[in-house]
Amino acid sequence: MMEYLEAFYNSFVGTLNWTWKSIIFEVPWYTNYFWGLILISLVVWGLEVLFPWRKNQKVFRKDFWLDAFYMFFNFFLFAIVISGVYRILQLFFGDIGITAKSLALIDFTKWPSWSQLLIFFLILDFVQWFTHILLHRYEILWNFHKVHHSVKEMGFAAHLRYHWMENILYKPLKTFGVMILGGFEPEQAYIVHFLAIAIGHFNHSNIKITWGPLKYVLNNPVMHLYHHAYDLPQGKRYGVNFGISLSLWDYIFRTNYVPEESGTITLGYPGDENMPTDFIGQNISGFGLGKKKS
């Protein structure tokens, strides 16, 4: 037991120290997720201000500051706390003989760096796409995912407005997917992570981008807006456009839907008026607590 407690403590402190070193510029710039997140956010926000898709939407849109807090909470504060839990799980599975190498179906570690990054990106994105469908399909998971869909005006920071329980689900599934298909994380994985942050910010932004012919591969703001639509198309009760960074999976599995590109649709979901408007209320609502009285 002491071994597990020590592992939790060391991971917690290690992640905390790494975050602090990132803030004071004591880590390499290419792995500095703190300032990297801020820089990407400022760039995308600046483009929203200069080239707004929905002209009547304010620069400081509805829930701007709430979403900004979510962004830092989910990406850093909660990540520090949960890092110790993941380290305990890693240690436990190692003790019973389950490691990344033992589960790997293919050894990608000897492949060229560019192909390792590509495979890593595809694996992570497919696992996230599949997990995203689960969040919509099963009520117990949807109750948590509702927080993300309570956004009523889209902007870059809405990307990271999500219930902390989603981290509990996403992280182990992403790790398991990587372990099964290679058991590795490339040395240059930070490229994939920064790319995913940038695409996610753009997808939720008030900018009209479709990427032209690449829309069948890359997710985009127009496509993702319909994922947040209040009214779903007939026969799509669980939703559409589940892609995270890539739209590819939606087109392959026919969960794609983009009927028009005006950007004026109503966002949310039936019953979203019962979602609390504050951070604490939203984060306990998934457990059936703190809901507004109708």
N, C-alpha and C positions, 0 to 999 in steps of 0.2 A: 504493500500500500504506500509506503514512504517513497518508493521509486516513482510511483505515479504522481504523487503530490509534488515531488521534486521536479518531475518533467513538466507538470502544469506551471509551476512557479517559474522555471527557467524559460519556458516558451513565452509566458506572459511578459516577463521582464525583458526578454530579448526583443519581442515585437514592440514593446513600449520604447525601449532604447533606440531601436531602428527608426521608429517614427519620429522621435525627438531629434535624432541625428539628421533625418531628412529635412526637418523644419529649419535646422541651423546649417544646412548645406554641408554636412560631413559624410555624405554618401555620394557615390558617383552620380552624375546628373542623369544618366540613362536609366537608373533604377530609383530615382527620386520621385515616387508616386505622389507625394504630398504637393510639391510645387508643380509637378507634371499635370496633376488633376486641375490645379488652379489655372495653369497656362491654357490648357485645352478648353476649360470652361470660359475663360475670358475671350478666347478667339471665337468660339461658337456664339457666345452672347453678343460679341461685337458684330458678327455677321447677321444675327437676328435684328439688331438695332438698325444696321445699314440696309438690309434687304428683307424686311418683314413680309412673310407670306400673308398673314392675316393683319391687314393694315390697322384695324381698329383695336388690336390687342396692345395693351400698355407695355412699356419697357420693363417695368416692375409689375408683371402680370399677377393674377390672382394666385396666392400661395407661393410666391417667389421665394420669400425668406424661409418658409417652412421647408420647401424642397431643398434649399441651400443647406439647411441644417441636416436634413436627411442625408445629403450627399457626404458630408463629413462624418456623420454618425456611422453610417453603414460602411463607409470605405476605411475608416480609421478607428474610431472609438470602439465599436462593436467587434471589429476585427482583432483588436488587441485582446479583448476579453476571451473571444472564442478560440484564439490561437492555442491556448493551453488545453482546451477540450480536444481539439484535433490532434495535438501532440500525444495526449493520453490514448486516444483511439489508435494512432499509429503505433504506439508502443505495445498496446494490447494485442493488435493483430500480428505484430512482429513476434511476440511471445508465443503465439500459437502457430507460428510458421507461415503466416500469410504476409508476403512482401510484394513490392512492385514487380520484382523479377520473377517471383514464383507464379504470378498471375498473367504475366505478359504473354500474348499469343505471337507477337512478332517483335524482334529486336530491331528497333529503329536507330539505336545509338551509333551505329557505324555508317548510317546514311549521311549524305552531304547536309550541311547545316541548313540550307534553304529548304530542303525536302523535310527535314525534321520540323522546322517551323510551320510549314504548310500542313503537315499531318497533325501536328499539335493543335493548330488553329481549327482545322476541320473537326477533330475529335471534340474539342471543347464546345464548339458552336453547335454540333449536332446534339450533344448531351444536354446543352442548355435549351435547345429547341424542344426536345422531347420532354424535359422537365417542365418547361413552360406549358405544354399541353396538359400535363398532369395537374398543374396548378389551376387550370380552368375546368378540368373535367371532374375532379373530385371535390365535393363540397367542403370537406374538412380543410383542404388546401386552399380552395377558393376563398374561404373566409379570411385567410391571411393575405392573399393576393389582391383582394378588394382594395387594400390601401393604395396600391399602385394605380388601380383603375378609378380611384376617386379624384384623379386630376381632372379639372374642368377646363383649364387652358394650358396648352402644351408649350413647354419651353425646355431648354437643355437640361436644367437641374431635375426635371421630372424623371429623367433617366434613372436616378438613384433614390427616388421615393419608393421604398418598398419595406414591408414588415420584416423585422429582424429574423423571424422564423424562416424566411426564404433562404437566408444564409445557411441555416441548419440543414435545409434540404439540398440546396444547390452544391455546396462545397463537397460533401461526401460523394455525391453522384458524379461530379466532375472528376474528382480524384480517382474514383473507381473506373471511370471510362478511360482515363489516361493509363491506369495500371493494366487494364485488360488489353488495350491496344498499344503496347510498347513499354509501359512501365517507366516512362521517362518524362522529364521536363527539360527542353533544350536550354542550353546556356544563354541563348539570346531570347528567352521567353518573354522578356520585358517588351520586346517589339510587338508581340501578339497582344499582350495586356494593354499597352498604350493604344494600339489600333482599335481594340474592342471598346475602350473608353471613348475614343473619338467618334467611332461609328454610332455608339449608343447615344452620345450627346446629340449628334446630328439627327438621328432618328426621332428624337423627342423635341427637336427645335422648331421654332417658328420660321423655318426657311423652306422654300419649295425646291427640293432637289430630287431628281428621279434617277440620275446616273445614266440616262439614255438606254442603250442596249444592255448595259451592265445591270439594269434593274432586275434581271432574271437571276442574278447572282448575288448582288449586294442589296441588303435592306436599305430603306430610304424613308424620309419623313412622310411622304405621301402614302406609302404603303402602310407604315406603322400607325399613321393617324387612324386608319380604319380598324386597326386592332383595338383602339380605344373608343370606337364608336358606341354610342348608347344603344342604337338600333342595329341589331345583327341581321344579316340576310337570312331568308328562309332556308331551313335545313342546316344552319350553322349555329346551333344553340350554344355551343361551347366557345365560339369565337373563330376568328380568322387571322391570318398573317402572324404566326407565332415566332417568326424568325428573330434572332437576336442581332447578329452581325450580318448573316447571310439570309437572302430571300430564297435561296436555292431549294431548301428543304420544303418550303411551302409550295413551290411550283412542282416539285417532284411528287409530293403527297397530296396535292390538290387542296390545300388549305389556304390558297391565295384568293384575294378579293380586293380589287381596286376599281370601282365602277365609274368614278370621276375624280377630278383633282382640284376642286374649288377650295378645299380646306375649311369649309364653313359648317361641317357637321357638328352635331351635339355629342359631347364626350361624356363618359361615365357608364353607369349600369343601372338597371331598374332597382330602386331602393337605395341609391347612393345618398339620398337626403338624410338617411339615418347614420351615415358615417360621421363620427366626430371630426371637428375641424382643427383640433390640436394634436400635437405629436404624441403625448402620453395616451390620450383617448383613442387615437388610431391604433396604437401599438398594443392596447389591451382589448381592442374590439374583436380581434380574431379569436379570442378565447370566450367570446360571448359577453364581454364586460364593456362598460363605458359607452354603450351605444346611445345615440340621441333618442329621445322619446318622440314617437310619431304622433 
